[in-house]
Amino acid sequence: MDAAPEVSAAPSAAPQQAAAISAQRMSEITRVLASDEFEGRSMGTPGEEKTIAYLIEQYKAAGLEPGGENGGWTQAVPLIRTKLQGPQLSIRQGATTTPLSFPNDIYVSTVRDTQAARIDGAPIVFVGYGTAAPERGWDDFKGTDLKGKVALFLVNDPDFEAATGEPVAGKFGGKTMTYYGRWTYKFEEAARRGAIGAIIVHETESAGYGWNVVQSAAGENFNIVLPAGATQPVLLQGWMQQPAAEALLRRAGYDYRTLKTQARRADFRPIDLKARFNASAGVELSRIQSRNVIGKLTGGRYPDETVSYSGHWDAYGVGAPDAQGRTVRPGAADDALGLAAMIEIARKFATGPRPERSLVFAAWTAEERGLLGSEYYAQNPLYPHAKMAANLTLDTLQWAGPTRDTLLIGQGQSELERYLTEGAAAQGRTVTPEGRPERGLFYRADHFTLAKRGVPVLLSMALARAYDLQDGGRPAGERWLESFTGTCYHQTCDAWSPSWNLGGAVQEADLYYAIGARLANSRAWPRWTEGSEFRKVREDSAAERGEAPAPRQAGERG
């Protein structure tokens, strides 16, 4: 599984000196992007226009070339935007109709191209974890017909709460979430089976975030404009608070905890709850031509091979006033600061020696609405996936100061883990695996859309666990993380401050620069590990790179 040996070009007689990563410039870029003038950087708003113009200005100042469509700086991303109007939701069980408060008991939205969302008495079917994984010997559906019905799911994987000795224990990675545990998979599976609605029971521990995050979009949603003939998404998708779900099941004669235990068994079968779901809502529908912003540095020796950097430019726009009357959700750490780091990395490359491979720098749209900008790019790539050595994504950096470690998200996925370890060691830092793999962060950022196409990826995200801060250690890191995720994640207080200490963010930018430089000046094609779900698609494109498939080792599975 060893990659091809790395070979660098001979140094010139007088090598250029690359500019240092500047905390001051990162702070200023973040300040501007997170200012009220940018209105929370939502798609299809004046805030998008300001954001795109500012990013292009910064790309030019950093020394990049246009890397988008038709020689320009952008890639058009056609989207639909929906927003529910006055949703009325209820459940009928026998002669009793129970209203559901939106967004307190239940939160739903639609990603269909429709002007009304109406469900009249659709049967509700409890489908356990809603997982169909034949390669793991697991099928929660057992052929149950879901056409026209509402599927009620448990969150995460079937083995998330499994005790040692249960047959399912470890079948889906234990506490480490697989893609089967993601809400996106559950909604997609419901649509594939013809359901009209999909509802997931929310539990903070299993979901990895609180109800405040669930309802932060306030009924609004987005989707890529689907091609003709594509499978339609469910009409309504969303989440139900655990107490409301427990009450629904109790009225149907079931105990929530008992059903969760039954759902961890391979012989679980879906349960018709003898309940009917009713929904009526207008849909404010609009079509948006959003944009990804893409710059590049053309490689001096292998220009058709790429290493890409990315982050997302969108945040959550304008919402309801908070206790202080603030309405703009500015997305400063998430992800203006990540973009600032990416731009500084681009500047460092542009002022140093020309890399052998091309470098691509992408600011994606609509990440917060389901990784839509990067997914559209992945479906319509401007640079071949097969010849992209790696994608390095910067999403949500921290501002609490320098650290003794960096974080690894998706441990055991690819050879890039070695690059991260060696790069961190050169900084005098160590690598700490993510603390809550059950949150599925590996599947929740824009790098995932490229991983699905076989591109090896690394993600820098401060939400993965508490850093070991130089000032205060892990306890100080815990305080920062708990404060941010518990209070400011996707909220009005994710705002820039002149008091930020960006020492740790600069460390991450330097580290990811070093990893990218190493890849961009080598012949290496990092590989996925044998156990990764992305290995096969990468191996299928080996010939396009002139690379032999990875040799199988004695005793290796597959």
Wavefront OBJ file of the C-alpha trace (Angstrom):
o trace
v 0.000 0.000 0.000
v 3.000 2.287 -0.169
v 2.545 5.357 -2.332
v 4.928 6.102 -5.155
v 8.123 7.697 -3.864
v 8.085 11.449 -3.614
v 10.457 13.268 -5.945
v 10.978 16.997 -5.742
v 12.411 19.267 -8.355
v 15.969 20.413 -7.821
v 16.027 23.749 -6.012
v 16.907 26.857 -7.988
v 20.060 28.772 -7.255
v 18.116 31.527 -5.517
v 14.844 30.072 -4.206
v 11.997 32.439 -3.569
v 11.013 33.096 0.029
v 7.321 32.404 0.599
v 5.361 34.928 2.643
v 4.602 33.938 6.224
v 1.018 33.162 7.266
v -0.314 36.354 8.813
v -2.674 36.241 11.796
v -3.438 39.912 11.206
v -4.572 39.323 7.617
v -6.599 36.283 8.680
v -8.320 38.360 11.336
v -9.098 41.163 8.899
v -10.518 38.827 6.236
v -12.690 37.185 8.894
v -13.820 40.559 10.255
v -14.997 41.683 6.826
v -16.768 38.442 5.884
v -18.496 38.262 9.278
v -19.580 41.906 9.324
v -23.269 42.859 9.306
v -22.791 44.278 5.823
v -22.530 40.707 4.501
v -25.886 39.768 6.087
v -24.785 36.321 7.237
v -23.650 35.281 3.733
v -26.780 33.430 2.664
v -27.245 32.317 -0.939
v -29.230 34.441 -3.334
v -29.045 37.570 -1.190
v -27.130 40.846 -1.485
v -24.809 39.233 1.045
v -23.790 36.636 -1.549
v -22.945 39.332 -4.062
v -20.728 41.101 -1.545
v -19.116 37.808 -0.538
v -18.299 36.715 -4.080
v -16.845 40.109 -4.965
v -14.746 40.216 -1.799
v -13.400 36.694 -2.258
v -12.399 37.392 -5.858
v -10.644 40.540 -4.667
v -8.777 38.528 -2.036
v -7.881 35.767 -4.499
v -6.398 38.346 -6.840
v -4.483 40.023 -4.023
v -3.115 36.635 -2.957
v -1.721 36.077 -6.457
v -4.106 33.422 -7.759
v -5.294 32.887 -11.317
v -8.970 32.414 -12.212
v -9.848 28.752 -11.776
v -13.569 28.684 -12.509
v -15.704 28.196 -15.593
v -14.837 29.806 -18.922
v -11.651 31.408 -17.623
v -13.466 33.168 -14.785
v -13.404 33.031 -11.000
v -16.670 31.214 -10.365
v -18.725 28.119 -11.101
v -22.479 28.631 -11.346
v -24.477 26.441 -8.958
v -28.227 26.340 -9.746
v -30.253 25.922 -6.560
v -33.812 26.017 -5.394
v -34.636 27.721 -2.103
v -37.691 26.739 -0.135
v -39.194 28.121 3.057
v -42.258 26.699 4.754
v -45.048 29.169 5.378
v -47.253 28.669 8.443
v -46.818 24.908 8.808
v -49.659 23.132 10.576
v -48.639 19.665 11.768
v -50.485 16.979 13.699
v -50.755 13.252 14.331
v -54.059 11.387 14.428
v -54.273 8.189 16.457
v -57.752 6.708 16.598
v -60.160 9.492 17.508
v -57.425 11.700 18.984
v -55.526 14.339 17.012
v -52.382 15.707 18.655
v -51.019 18.991 17.290
v -47.253 19.320 16.913
v -45.637 22.650 17.645
v -43.221 23.867 14.950
v -40.298 24.206 15.594
v -40.506 23.116 19.247
v -41.911 19.568 18.971
v -40.991 18.961 15.365
v -38.823 20.640 12.761
v -39.417 19.951 9.069
v -38.526 21.482 5.732
v -38.722 20.528 2.068
v -36.150 20.289 -0.701
v -38.712 19.567 -3.406
v -39.454 21.927 -6.266
v -42.976 22.682 -5.028
v -45.132 25.562 -3.848
v -47.120 23.585 -1.290
v -46.362 20.804 1.166
v -49.476 18.907 2.098
v -49.708 15.443 3.633
v -53.173 14.079 4.409
v -53.239 11.189 6.803
v -50.065 9.403 5.724
v -49.382 6.256 7.797
v -46.383 6.538 10.134
v -44.017 3.567 10.109
v -41.243 3.160 12.672
v -38.226 1.817 10.743
v -35.678 1.594 13.560
v -32.364 2.968 12.348
v -33.517 2.727 8.738
v -30.362 0.990 7.573
v -30.026 -1.218 4.496
v -26.455 -2.523 4.428
v -26.255 -5.876 2.640
v -22.467 -5.972 2.959
v -22.932 -5.952 6.742
v -25.814 -8.395 6.741
v -28.307 -5.741 7.860
v -31.726 -4.715 6.573
v -34.134 -2.763 8.744
v -36.820 -2.589 6.055
v -37.492 -6.291 5.306
v -39.367 -5.367 2.126
v -41.837 -3.047 3.870
v -43.719 -0.814 1.448
v -43.112 2.837 2.353
v -44.810 4.421 -0.660
v -46.836 7.414 0.465
v -45.907 6.866 4.109
v -43.878 8.756 6.708
v -40.809 6.905 7.981
v -39.819 7.498 11.611
v -36.099 6.864 12.216
v -33.752 6.567 15.161
v -30.623 8.708 14.857
v -27.104 7.319 14.311
v -26.140 3.669 13.627
v -27.704 0.431 14.938
v -24.681 -0.260 17.153
v -24.289 3.219 18.637
v -25.685 2.188 22.030
v -24.953 -1.535 21.763
v -23.504 -3.167 24.853
v -20.556 -5.513 24.671
v -21.805 -8.935 23.671
v -24.797 -7.734 21.641
v -24.632 -9.248 18.128
v -24.676 -5.802 16.514
v -21.786 -4.436 18.607
v -19.052 -3.157 16.304
v -20.920 -4.027 13.102
v -21.174 -0.323 12.189
v -17.991 0.928 13.835
v -19.315 1.180 17.383
v -19.248 4.788 18.542
v -17.694 5.839 15.239
v -20.522 6.881 12.940
v -20.738 5.413 9.459
v -22.585 7.061 6.602
v -25.614 4.907 7.498
v -25.934 6.965 10.672
v -26.128 10.334 8.919
v -29.431 12.126 8.510
v -28.646 12.605 4.820
v -28.510 8.845 4.283
v -31.802 8.311 6.122
v -33.632 10.946 4.080
v -32.150 9.564 0.846
v -33.125 5.991 1.749
v -36.685 7.071 2.554
v -36.908 8.781 -0.848
v -35.531 5.730 -2.645
v -38.315 3.682 -1.043
v -41.077 6.090 -2.053
v -41.856 7.632 1.345
v -43.590 10.986 1.388
v -41.936 12.051 4.647
v -38.940 11.191 6.819
v -38.621 12.151 10.484
v -35.641 11.392 12.752
v -36.027 11.280 16.532
v -33.579 13.812 17.955
v -31.248 12.892 20.785
v -28.406 15.309 21.464
v -25.895 12.580 22.333
v -26.583 10.508 19.231
v -26.946 13.435 16.848
v -23.897 15.261 18.141
v -25.674 18.611 18.454
v -28.606 20.166 20.263
v -32.096 21.091 19.130
v -30.955 24.688 18.679
v -28.838 23.523 15.725
v -31.702 21.512 14.225
v -34.080 24.469 14.125
v -31.510 27.127 13.199
v -32.553 27.198 9.520
v -36.089 28.315 10.519
v -37.953 26.231 7.922
v -35.675 27.195 5.057
v -33.866 24.679 2.878
v -32.012 24.399 -0.401
v -31.290 21.802 -3.034
v -29.421 21.508 -6.284
v -31.716 21.754 -9.283
v -32.269 18.087 -10.076
v -31.902 16.750 -13.620
v -34.920 15.289 -15.389
v -35.732 11.788 -14.240
v -33.882 12.061 -10.913
v -35.403 10.434 -7.820
v -37.479 13.027 -6.003
v -36.731 13.731 -2.342
v -39.398 13.173 0.284
v -41.927 15.995 0.502
v -41.132 16.778 4.151
v -37.997 15.833 6.060
v -36.841 16.731 9.512
v -36.588 15.913 13.197
v -38.866 15.284 16.175
v -37.962 16.039 19.770
v -37.490 12.885 21.805
v -40.354 13.625 24.276
v -42.798 14.114 21.379
v -41.649 10.837 19.815
v -41.936 9.001 23.124
v -45.490 10.273 23.509
v -46.387 9.189 19.955
v -45.054 5.684 20.592
v -46.677 5.461 24.021
v -50.080 6.286 22.542
v -49.452 3.524 19.997
v -48.729 1.076 22.828
v -44.940 1.002 22.620
v -42.102 1.988 24.923
v -39.382 4.056 23.275
v -36.466 2.432 25.108
v -37.763 -1.051 24.400
v -38.106 -0.278 20.699
v -34.555 1.057 20.585
v -33.315 -2.234 21.997
v -35.351 -4.202 19.458
v -33.993 -2.024 16.625
v -30.470 -3.189 17.471
v -31.409 -6.727 16.405
v -30.972 -7.999 12.860
v -34.481 -9.504 12.978
v -36.114 -6.122 13.660
v -39.078 -5.409 11.404
v -40.739 -2.028 10.754
v -43.785 -1.238 12.882
v -46.963 0.361 11.587
v -47.822 2.739 14.435
v -51.506 2.985 13.410
v -50.974 6.727 13.360
v -51.572 9.245 10.600
v -49.412 12.250 9.859
v -50.999 15.488 8.675
v -49.164 18.521 7.383
v -50.160 21.653 5.569
v -47.787 24.434 4.623
v -47.278 26.881 1.849
v -43.817 26.892 0.322
v -42.047 30.058 -0.635
v -40.095 28.818 -3.659
v -37.359 30.591 -5.512
v -34.567 29.662 -7.876
v -31.083 30.875 -7.188
v -27.962 30.936 -9.273
v -25.341 30.723 -6.579
v -21.610 30.381 -7.151
v -18.523 28.570 -6.038
v -15.428 30.775 -6.117
v -12.373 29.009 -7.524
v -8.801 30.167 -7.984
v -5.691 28.264 -8.939
v -1.930 28.250 -9.309
v -0.880 26.334 -12.406
v 1.782 23.743 -11.718
v 5.161 24.148 -13.353
v 5.748 20.495 -14.220
v 2.469 18.545 -13.921
v -0.263 21.116 -14.515
v -3.003 18.516 -15.106
v -2.474 17.039 -11.624
v -3.961 18.944 -8.687
v -3.979 19.387 -4.950
v -7.052 21.266 -3.741
v -7.829 23.421 -0.732
v -11.367 24.381 0.204
v -13.763 25.856 2.716
v -17.300 27.231 2.490
v -18.301 30.852 2.200
v -21.949 30.573 3.267
v -23.392 31.024 6.746
v -26.983 31.151 8.033
v -28.041 34.627 6.965
v -30.538 36.663 8.958
v -32.797 35.049 11.560
v -34.964 35.875 14.532
v -33.544 38.397 17.024
v -31.540 36.968 19.903
v -31.712 38.271 23.474
v -29.536 41.229 22.443
v -31.576 41.990 19.337
v -28.973 40.657 16.893
v -30.368 39.033 13.750
v -27.301 38.380 11.580
v -25.728 34.947 12.011
v -22.265 35.922 10.802
v -20.429 32.578 10.680
v -17.100 34.006 11.795
v -15.328 30.829 12.940
v -17.630 28.726 10.729
v -16.263 29.329 8.162
v -14.973 32.838 7.475
v -11.862 32.018 9.484
v -11.298 28.819 7.484
v -11.486 30.820 4.252
v -9.062 33.380 5.673
v -6.608 30.543 6.400
v -7.073 29.167 2.887
v -6.404 32.564 1.333
v -3.261 32.942 3.424
v -2.110 29.499 2.274
v -2.725 30.590 -1.309
v -0.691 33.750 -0.719
v 2.185 31.718 0.695
v 2.225 29.429 -2.335
v 1.955 32.340 -4.768
v 4.919 34.182 -3.240
v 7.109 31.076 -3.080
v 8.499 28.658 -5.673
v 6.023 27.525 -8.301
v 4.672 24.070 -7.290
v 5.063 21.175 -9.693
v 1.380 20.229 -9.543
v -1.442 22.721 -9.873
v -3.161 24.010 -6.746
v -6.898 24.670 -6.673
v -8.534 26.897 -4.049
v -12.325 26.604 -3.756
v -14.795 28.531 -1.622
v -17.994 26.490 -1.804
v -21.542 27.752 -1.575
v -24.392 26.135 0.376
v -22.362 23.917 2.698
v -24.691 24.685 5.590
v -27.645 23.508 3.498
v -26.298 20.031 2.778
v -22.844 20.397 1.145
v -24.610 21.523 -2.023
v -21.918 23.683 -3.622
v -19.245 21.035 -3.286
v -21.690 18.310 -4.347
v -22.535 20.246 -7.496
v -18.826 20.631 -8.198
v -18.292 16.916 -7.544
v -20.994 16.137 -10.119
v -19.584 18.734 -12.521
v -15.822 18.843 -11.846
v -13.588 21.415 -13.471
v -10.485 19.355 -12.611
v -10.560 15.542 -12.877
v -11.113 13.704 -9.605
v -8.793 10.916 -10.759
v -5.850 13.322 -10.963
v -6.510 15.182 -7.731
v -3.881 13.946 -5.273
v -5.782 15.222 -2.239
v -8.302 17.709 -0.929
v -7.480 19.668 2.228
v -10.535 21.305 3.810
v -10.509 24.047 6.459
v -13.868 24.328 8.212
v -14.318 26.002 11.601
v -10.977 26.923 13.130
v -10.601 28.012 16.743
v -9.513 31.358 18.139
v -8.384 30.405 21.668
v -4.648 30.384 20.980
v -1.760 28.077 20.038
v -2.067 24.349 20.679
v 0.163 21.409 21.436
v -1.771 19.173 19.064
v -3.791 19.002 15.889
v -6.924 16.904 15.383
v -7.436 13.900 13.128
v -10.947 13.348 11.799
v -11.637 9.979 10.196
v -8.831 7.962 11.757
v -7.652 5.049 9.633
v -9.144 6.308 6.375
v -6.097 7.092 4.249
v -2.344 7.552 3.988
v -2.857 11.270 4.492
v -2.918 10.479 8.204
v 0.852 9.934 7.945
v 1.297 13.308 6.254
v -0.652 14.948 9.077
v 1.385 13.190 11.760
v 4.722 14.044 10.195
v 3.715 17.625 9.460
v 2.520 18.171 13.018
v 5.741 16.664 14.414
v 7.742 19.183 12.391
v 5.814 21.887 14.270
v 6.454 20.239 17.630
v 2.821 19.147 17.847
v 1.157 15.767 18.178
v -1.966 14.329 16.555
v -5.073 13.651 18.653
v -7.939 11.603 17.140
v -11.389 13.189 17.201
v -13.066 12.848 20.556
v -16.613 12.111 19.440
v -16.477 9.941 16.296
v -20.186 9.221 16.805
v -20.889 12.738 15.563
v -19.829 11.692 12.078
v -17.851 14.839 11.370
v -16.056 13.024 8.575
v -19.366 12.983 6.688
v -20.443 16.518 7.576
v -18.080 18.814 5.688
v -17.419 19.592 2.051
v -14.462 17.239 1.687
v -16.940 14.343 1.898
v -18.389 15.020 -1.559
v -14.902 14.596 -3.028
v -14.151 11.564 -0.848
v -17.197 9.863 -2.370
v -15.509 10.320 -5.756
v -12.299 8.750 -4.466
v -10.211 11.848 -3.698
v -8.148 11.369 -0.482
v -9.070 14.064 2.028
v -8.044 15.759 5.259
v -10.298 17.988 7.358
v -9.283 20.623 9.895
v -12.271 21.274 12.156
v -12.120 22.580 15.714
v -15.437 20.893 16.573
v -13.805 17.450 16.585
v -12.638 17.631 20.220
v -10.968 19.994 22.658
v -7.464 21.064 21.688
v -4.582 20.861 24.140
v -4.019 24.609 24.359
v -0.578 25.938 25.223
v -2.290 28.233 27.707
v -4.490 26.111 29.945
v -4.133 22.686 28.326
v -7.045 20.426 27.491
v -9.347 21.919 30.172
v -9.065 25.332 28.524
v -9.744 23.695 25.176
v -12.829 22.049 26.647
v -14.128 25.393 27.888
v -13.749 26.945 24.450
v -15.371 24.008 22.682
v -18.304 23.704 25.075
v -18.956 27.429 24.917
v -18.831 27.549 21.130
v -20.872 24.442 20.350
v -23.344 25.000 23.166
v -24.016 28.659 22.509
v -22.637 30.081 19.266
v -22.567 27.316 16.650
v -24.772 28.605 13.797
v -25.987 31.432 16.034
v -25.595 35.207 16.171
v -22.665 35.013 18.582
v -20.373 33.223 16.113
v -18.968 36.698 15.553
v -15.507 38.161 15.010
v -13.746 39.820 17.931
v -10.533 41.856 18.077
v -9.642 39.857 21.196
v -9.256 36.596 19.261
v -5.954 34.759 19.635
v -5.335 33.213 16.215
v -2.112 31.446 17.124
v -3.746 28.035 16.771
v -5.438 28.935 13.495
v -2.068 30.031 12.103
v -0.582 26.693 13.192
v -3.297 24.876 11.242
v -2.736 27.034 8.165
v 1.017 26.390 8.306
v 0.452 22.651 8.755
v -1.955 22.350 5.857
v 0.334 24.469 3.695
v 3.206 22.077 4.434
v 1.096 19.011 3.611
v -0.078 20.579 0.361
v 3.446 21.648 -0.591
v 4.731 18.141 0.030
v 2.036 16.671 -2.208
v 2.305 19.353 -4.877
v 6.039 18.791 -5.287
v 5.979 14.992 -5.456
v 4.792 12.087 -7.538
v 2.840 10.641 -4.614
v -0.764 9.503 -4.924
v -1.937 8.889 -1.352
v -4.150 5.843 -1.019
v -7.201 4.984 1.016
v -6.701 2.213 3.551
v -7.962 -1.282 2.870
v -10.968 -0.828 5.159
v -12.128 2.504 3.724
v -15.420 2.681 1.853
v -13.748 5.048 -0.637
v -10.864 2.794 -1.665
v -12.578 0.984 -4.513
v -13.687 4.080 -6.418
v -10.128 5.428 -6.230
v -8.645 2.167 -7.441
v -11.108 2.142 -10.340
v -9.468 5.337 -11.643
v -5.857 4.178 -11.172
v -5.234 3.872 -14.917
v -6.087 7.551 -15.433
v -3.136 8.392 -13.180
v -0.896 5.817 -14.797
v -0.886 4.084 -11.419
v -1.061 0.365 -10.768
v -3.775 -0.759 -8.337
v -2.616 -1.120 -4.754
v -1.090 -4.566 -4.232
v -2.909 -6.877 -1.854
v -0.933 -7.992 1.146
v -1.019 -11.553 2.442
v -4.122 -11.978 4.555
v -5.619 -8.683 3.373
v -9.393 -8.621 3.053
v -11.266 -7.788 -0.118
l 1 2 3 4 5 6 7 8 9 10 11 12 13 14 15 16 17 18 19 20 21 22 23 24 25 26 27 28 29 30 31 32 33 34 35 36 37 38 39 40 41 42 43 44 45 46 47 48 49 50 51 52 53 54 55 56 57 58 59 60 61 62 63 64 65 66 67 68 69 70 71 72 73 74 75 76 77 78 79 80 81 82 83 84 85 86 87 88 89 90 91 92 93 94 95 96 97 98 99 100 101 102 103 104 105 106 107 108 109 110 111 112 113 114 115 116 117 118 119 120 121 122 123 124 125 126 127 128 129 130 131 132 133 134 135 136 137 138 139 140 141 142 143 144 145 146 147 148 149 150 151 152 153 154 155 156 157 158 159 160 161 162 163 164 165 166 167 168 169 170 171 172 173 174 175 176 177 178 179 180 181 182 183 184 185 186 187 188 189 190 191 192 193 194 195 196 197 198 199 200 201 202 203 204 205 206 207 208 209 210 211 212 213 214 215 216 217 218 219 220 221 222 223 224 225 226 227 228 229 230 231 232 233 234 235 236 237 238 239 240 241 242 243 244 245 246 247 248 249 250 251 252 253 254 255 256 257 258 259 260 261 262 263 264 265 266 267 268 269 270 271 272 273 274 275 276 277 278 279 280 281 282 283 284 285 286 287 288 289 290 291 292 293 294 295 296 297 298 299 300 301 302 303 304 305 306 307 308 309 310 311 312 313 314 315 316 317 318 319 320 321 322 323 324 325 326 327 328 329 330 331 332 333 334 335 336 337 338 339 340 341 342 343 344 345 346 347 348 349 350 351 352 353 354 355 356 357 358 359 360 361 362 363 364 365 366 367 368 369 370 371 372 373 374 375 376 377 378 379 380 381 382 383 384 385 386 387 388 389 390 391 392 393 394 395 396 397 398 399 400 401 402 403 404 405 406 407 408 409 410 411 412 413 414 415 416 417 418 419 420 421 422 423 424 425 426 427 428 429 430 431 432 433 434 435 436 437 438 439 440 441 442 443 444 445 446 447 448 449 450 451 452 453 454 455 456 457 458 459 460 461 462 463 464 465 466 467 468 469 470 471 472 473 474 475 476 477 478 479 480 481 482 483 484 485 486 487 488 489 490 491 492 493 494 495 496 497 498 499 500 501 502 503 504 505 506 507 508 509 510 511 512 513 514 515 516 517 518 519 520 521 522 523 524 525 526 527 528 529 530 531 532 533 534 535 536 537 538 539 540 541 542 543 544 545 546 547 548 549 550 551 552 553 554 555 556 557 558
